[in-house]
Amino acid sequence: VLFTLLFAPPSDSATKTIRTPIYGILTSGNSLGGCAIQIGPLPNSAGLDCKTNGDRTWLTLDCAGYLGKSGRVAANKLATARTALLTDSRLTLVIDDGQKVSNYCYASTLILFR
């Protein structure tokens, strides 16, 4: 019971899967967790509490490790996002609004299909 209380995500957080094109990629020392991807607007039905900038949404990949994520995993996600951007492909993303950097939600999984 104690483990569940300490490590359970906040009760108001949500994790959703969406399919979207990639509109931009950011790599930076500190901004947005070191690297981020820009997608279109989040569907209202997703019920996610993520910061948006008009019709675009930035999601952190946490390359800087602020959320305790592996740099190697983040680099692989960044490479997957670059491939999707360059090939004009859509990604399937798992977005977690319980994990954020500067109020931007975390993309925990990126899936690229042919």
WOFENLIN-V757412 format. One record per backbone hydrogen bond with DSSP energy under -0.5 kcal/mol. CO is the residue of the C=O (numbers start at 0). NH is the residue of the N-H. If there is no record, write none. Layout:
[[CO NH] [CO NH]]
//
This chain:
[[0 4] [1 5] [2 6] [3 7] [9 12] [13 96] [15 94] [17 92] [19 90] [20 39] [23 37] [25 35] [29 32] [30 33] [31 34] [31 61] [32 63] [33 27] [34 60] [34 61] [35 25] [36 38] [36 58] [37 22] [37 23] [38 56] [42 45] [43 46] [47 49] [52 55] [54 40] [55 52] [56 38] [58 36] [59 106] [61 64] [64 67] [69 73] [70 74] [71 75] [72 76] [73 77] [74 78] [75 79] [76 80] [77 81] [78 82] [79 83] [80 84] [81 85] [82 86] [83 88] [84 87] [88 21] [89 112] [90 19] [90 92] [91 110] [92 17] [92 94] [93 107] [93 108] [94 15] [94 96] [95 98] [95 105] [98 105] [100 103] [102 50] [103 100] [104 59] [105 95] [105 107] [108 93] [110 91] [110 112]]
//
